[in-house]
Amino acid sequence: MKCIAFNIKQLFSLLVLLNCLFVSCSNDSSIDSVTVKDRQVLVNGKPYSIKGICYHPVPKGSDKRNFENLANDLALMTEAGINTIRVYEPIDDRAVLDQIDKAGMKVIIGFGYDQGGHFDILSGSFIDYVNTYKNHNAILFWELGNEFNFHPEWFGDDIRNWYNALNMAADKIHDNDSHHPVATAHGELPDAMALSLSPNIDVWGMNVYRWDEPETIFSEWSEISDKPMYLSEAGADSYMTITKDGYEQGVNEKAQADATANILDGIFNNSDICSGVTIFAFVDELWKAGNNDQLNPGGWAPNSTGVPYDGTPNEEYWGLVDIDRNKKMAFEIVKKKYAEY
């Protein structure tokens, strides 16, 4: 009986081992490998051009994100040739990530610094999210912070505190996830201090508003770093605060469309340096400047005087589609340009 029991235990242990190996191999082979090499982001060893969109779907009358309209939004994104969605906070819903993956898109998951302990950097709980979803095929890479360099007041008036936290968080992700790079979304070009304090960042995203001519940032980046970069935000709103450059004051979809066309040409004509863009934004955000039930001019963002063509970021008017998902002229521009490049 002892011999039989021993053999049964051995068999059970062997089956457990084989199952673990099977699950491990399945996880490794079922998700795309995302790596960086030289200045490129690679998916399964091939250069990946980010043809993306910033996505924070807040319904009319609300100030909270939800994904009730996801299926329709993904259909519109597919029509526009979008392959990457950038979100500002984690999506803690596997069904949502499954839908994105099924649509053939990748998602850049953003983490905030202090979100009350909910998957944030300050509490360290961001790593719980990483470990939960690191084997999901929708993930392109993890992104820490969104232009926090514009807010030293959040870090004891010493921005070095942010860069140190950023670097440690990136290191923690590397220790736990070998499948995905780590990025940050920096406000404009990082300086020497930012780079020196954040060596663990694999991909530098940059939120760049230089009128409709982003090209200068690419040569500036190539002089200071050989890492991959992409524009984590770029674009224009569809409201002119003043009449300027032939664009009339008021709602002006043509101004947004013209600026978007020029910006995308500038980006994709520099693909040797830039890995692409996530255009800001997919849908108008009615919660930013007033009554959440209607569009309101106004709103403010730091370092945003480079917004074409009036130098003013009317924060509720940035969508390629309006809140009811009617396409603006800029939607057709993105569709055309993403197909061309």
C-alpha positions in Angstrom: 0.0 0.0 0.0 2.9 2.4 0.8 4.4 1.8 -2.6 1.0 2.4 -4.4 0.4 5.6 -2.3 3.9 6.8 -3.1 3.4 6.2 -6.8 0.0 8.0 -6.7 1.6 11.0 -5.0 4.4 11.0 -7.6 1.8 10.8 -10.4 -0.2 13.7 -8.8 2.9 15.8 -8.5 3.9 15.1 -12.1 0.5 16.1 -13.3 0.6 19.4 -11.3 4.1 20.1 -12.8 2.9 19.4 -16.3 -0.1 21.6 -15.8 2.0 24.4 -14.5 4.3 24.1 -17.5 1.4 24.0 -19.9 -0.2 27.2 -18.3 3.2 28.9 -18.4 3.8 28.0 -22.0 0.3 29.0 -22.9 0.7 32.4 -21.3 4.0 33.0 -23.0 2.9 31.9 -26.4 -0.6 33.3 -26.3 0.4 36.9 -25.8 2.4 39.1 -28.1 5.9 39.9 -27.2 6.5 43.6 -26.8 10.1 44.8 -26.7 12.2 47.8 -27.5 15.3 47.9 -29.7 17.3 51.0 -30.6 14.6 53.6 -31.3 11.8 51.2 -32.1 8.9 49.5 -30.2 8.7 45.9 -31.5 5.7 43.6 -31.3 6.7 40.0 -32.0 10.0 41.3 -33.3 8.5 43.6 -35.9 8.4 47.5 -35.7 5.1 48.7 -34.3 3.8 52.1 -35.5 1.5 53.6 -32.9 -1.6 54.9 -34.7 -3.4 55.7 -31.6 -6.0 57.7 -29.7 -6.4 59.0 -26.2 -9.6 57.5 -24.7 -11.4 58.6 -21.6 -15.1 58.0 -22.3 -17.2 60.0 -19.9 -21.0 60.1 -20.7 -23.0 63.3 -21.0 -24.0 64.6 -17.6 -21.3 62.6 -15.7 -17.7 63.1 -14.7 -16.9 59.4 -14.4 -15.5 57.2 -17.1 -17.4 54.1 -18.2 -17.3 51.8 -21.2 -21.0 51.3 -21.9 -20.4 52.6 -25.5 -17.3 50.6 -26.1 -18.5 48.4 -28.9 -19.6 51.4 -30.9 -16.4 53.3 -30.1 -14.3 50.4 -31.2 -16.1 50.1 -34.4 -15.4 53.8 -35.1 -11.8 53.4 -34.1 -11.4 50.4 -36.4 -12.9 52.5 -39.3 -10.3 55.2 -38.5 -7.4 52.8 -38.6 -6.6 53.2 -35.0 -4.5 50.3 -33.6 -3.7 51.7 -30.1 -5.8 53.1 -27.3 -4.1 55.2 -24.5 -6.0 55.4 -21.2 -5.2 57.6 -18.2 -6.1 55.1 -15.6 -6.1 51.3 -15.4 -9.0 49.3 -16.9 -9.9 46.8 -14.2 -12.3 44.8 -16.3 -11.0 41.8 -18.2 -14.1 41.9 -20.5 -13.2 45.4 -21.6 -9.6 44.4 -22.4 -11.0 41.3 -24.2 -13.1 43.5 -26.4 -10.1 45.7 -27.3 -8.0 42.7 -28.0 -10.7 41.1 -30.2 -10.9 44.4 -32.2 -7.2 43.9 -33.0 -6.0 46.9 -30.9 -3.5 47.4 -28.1 -3.9 49.5 -25.0 -1.4 51.7 -23.2 -2.3 51.5 -19.5 -1.6 54.7 -17.5 -1.0 54.9 -13.8 -1.4 57.9 -11.6 0.7 58.9 -8.7 -1.8 59.4 -5.8 -5.2 57.8 -6.6 -6.2 57.0 -3.0 -4.4 53.7 -3.0 -6.2 52.4 -6.1 -3.6 51.0 -8.5 -1.4 54.1 -7.9 2.3 54.7 -7.6 2.4 56.2 -4.2 0.8 53.2 -2.5 2.7 50.7 -4.7 -0.7 49.1 -5.6 0.1 49.7 -9.3 2.1 46.5 -9.3 -1.0 44.5 -8.3 -2.6 45.6 -11.5 0.5 44.7 -13.5 0.6 41.2 -12.1 -3.1 40.7 -12.7 -3.1 41.7 -16.3 0.5 41.3 -17.6 -0.5 38.2 -19.5 -3.4 39.9 -21.3 -2.7 40.2 -25.0 -4.2 43.7 -25.3 -1.4 45.3 -23.3 1.2 47.3 -25.3 3.1 48.8 -22.4 2.7 50.4 -19.0 2.8 54.2 -18.7 3.7 56.0 -15.4 2.3 59.5 -15.0 0.9 62.1 -17.3 3.0 65.3 -17.6 3.7 65.3 -13.9 6.8 67.4 -14.6 4.4 70.4 -14.9 3.4 69.9 -11.2 6.3 70.0 -8.8 3.8 71.2 -6.2 2.6 67.6 -6.1 6.0 66.4 -5.0 7.1 68.8 -2.3 8.1 71.4 -4.8 11.0 69.2 -5.9 10.4 67.5 -9.2 13.3 65.2 -8.5 11.0 63.4 -6.1 8.8 62.5 -9.0 11.6 61.3 -11.2 13.0 59.1 -8.4 9.5 57.6 -7.8 9.1 57.1 -11.5 12.4 55.3 -11.8 11.7 53.0 -8.8 8.2 52.1 -10.1 9.6 51.2 -13.6 12.2 49.0 -11.9 9.4 47.3 -9.9 7.5 46.6 -13.2 10.7 45.2 -14.8 11.1 42.8 -11.8 7.5 41.5 -12.3 6.8 41.6 -16.1 9.2 40.7 -18.8 6.7 41.0 -21.6 6.1 44.7 -21.7 8.2 47.9 -21.7 7.6 50.8 -19.3 6.9 54.3 -20.5 6.1 57.7 -19.1 4.1 60.5 -20.6 6.3 63.6 -20.1 5.1 67.1 -20.7 7.3 68.2 -23.6 10.9 67.3 -24.1 12.6 65.8 -20.9 15.7 67.6 -19.7 19.0 66.1 -18.7 17.9 65.8 -15.1 14.7 63.8 -16.0 16.8 61.5 -18.2 19.5 60.9 -15.6 17.1 60.2 -12.8 14.9 57.9 -14.9 17.1 55.4 -16.6 14.6 52.5 -16.2 12.1 54.1 -18.6 12.1 52.2 -21.8 9.9 54.5 -24.0 9.4 58.2 -23.5 6.0 59.5 -24.4 5.7 63.2 -24.8 2.7 65.5 -24.7 3.6 68.0 -27.4 1.7 71.1 -28.5 3.8 73.1 -30.9 1.2 74.6 -33.1 0.8 72.3 -36.1 4.5 71.6 -36.4 5.8 69.0 -34.0 8.9 68.1 -36.1 11.4 70.1 -34.1 11.1 67.8 -31.1 12.4 64.8 -33.0 15.8 66.3 -33.8 15.9 67.6 -30.2 15.2 64.1 -28.9 17.7 62.4 -31.2 20.5 64.6 -29.7 19.9 63.6 -26.1 18.7 60.0 -26.2 18.7 56.8 -28.4 15.6 55.4 -26.7 12.2 55.0 -28.4 9.8 57.9 -28.2 6.2 58.6 -29.3 3.8 61.6 -28.9 1.5 60.5 -26.1 -0.6 63.6 -26.8 -0.8 65.8 -29.9 -3.7 67.4 -31.8 -6.1 70.4 -31.8 -9.5 71.3 -30.5 -12.5 72.3 -32.6 -13.2 75.7 -31.1 -11.5 79.0 -32.0 -11.4 81.5 -29.1 -10.5 84.2 -31.6 -10.5 84.7 -35.3 -6.9 84.0 -36.5 -5.0 82.7 -39.6 -8.2 82.6 -41.6 -10.2 80.5 -39.1 -13.3 82.1 -37.6 -14.0 82.4 -33.9 -16.4 79.8 -32.5 -16.9 76.1 -33.3 -14.5 75.4 -36.1 -14.0 71.8 -37.2 -11.9 72.9 -40.2 -9.2 74.4 -37.9 -9.0 71.1 -36.0 -8.9 69.1 -39.2 -6.2 71.1 -40.9 -4.0 71.2 -37.8 -4.5 67.4 -37.3 -3.4 66.7 -40.9 -0.3 68.8 -40.6 0.6 67.3 -37.2 0.2 63.7 -38.4 2.3 64.4 -41.5 5.0 65.8 -39.3 5.0 62.7 -37.1 4.9 60.0 -39.6 7.5 61.7 -41.8 9.9 61.2 -38.9 9.2 57.5 -38.2 13.0 56.9 -37.9 12.8 58.8 -34.6 9.2 58.7 -33.5 7.2 55.5 -32.9 3.9 57.2 -33.6 1.2 59.1 -31.7 -2.0 58.8 -29.6 -4.1 61.7 -30.8 -5.9 63.7 -28.1 -8.8 62.7 -28.0 -11.4 60.3 -29.2 -14.6 61.9 -27.8 -15.5 65.4 -26.6 -15.2 65.7 -22.8 -18.1 67.7 -21.5 -17.0 67.4 -17.8 -14.0 69.6 -18.1 -15.1 73.3 -18.2 -18.7 73.7 -16.9 -22.1 72.1 -17.2 -21.5 68.4 -17.8 -24.6 68.2 -20.0 -23.4 70.6 -22.7 -20.3 71.8 -24.4 -18.6 74.8 -22.8 -15.7 76.9 -24.1 -12.9 77.2 -21.7 -10.8 74.9 -19.6 -7.1 75.1 -19.1 -4.1 72.9 -19.3 -0.5 73.8 -18.3 2.0 74.8 -21.0 -0.7 74.7 -23.7 -0.3 78.0 -25.5 1.0 76.1 -28.5 -2.5 74.8 -29.3 -3.4 75.6 -32.9 -4.6 78.0 -34.1 -5.6 80.3 -31.3 -3.2 79.3 -28.5 -6.1 78.3 -26.2 -7.0 74.8 -25.2 -10.8 74.6 -25.1 -10.8 71.4 -23.1 -14.2 70.1 -24.0 -13.8 70.3 -27.8 -10.9 67.9 -28.5 -12.8 64.8 -29.7 -12.6 63.4 -33.2 -16.3 62.6 -32.5 -18.7 64.6 -30.5 -20.4 63.2 -27.3 -23.1 61.6 -29.5 -20.4 60.0 -31.7 -21.1 62.1 -34.7 -17.8 62.3 -36.7 -16.0 65.6 -37.0 -13.9 66.6 -40.0 -10.8 65.6 -38.0 -12.1 62.0 -37.8 -11.8 61.7 -41.6 -8.3 63.2 -41.5 -7.1 60.6 -39.0 -8.7 57.9 -41.1 -7.0 59.1 -44.2 -3.6 59.7 -42.6 -3.5 56.4 -40.6 -4.3 54.6 -43.9 -1.5 56.4 -45.8 1.4 55.7 -43.4 
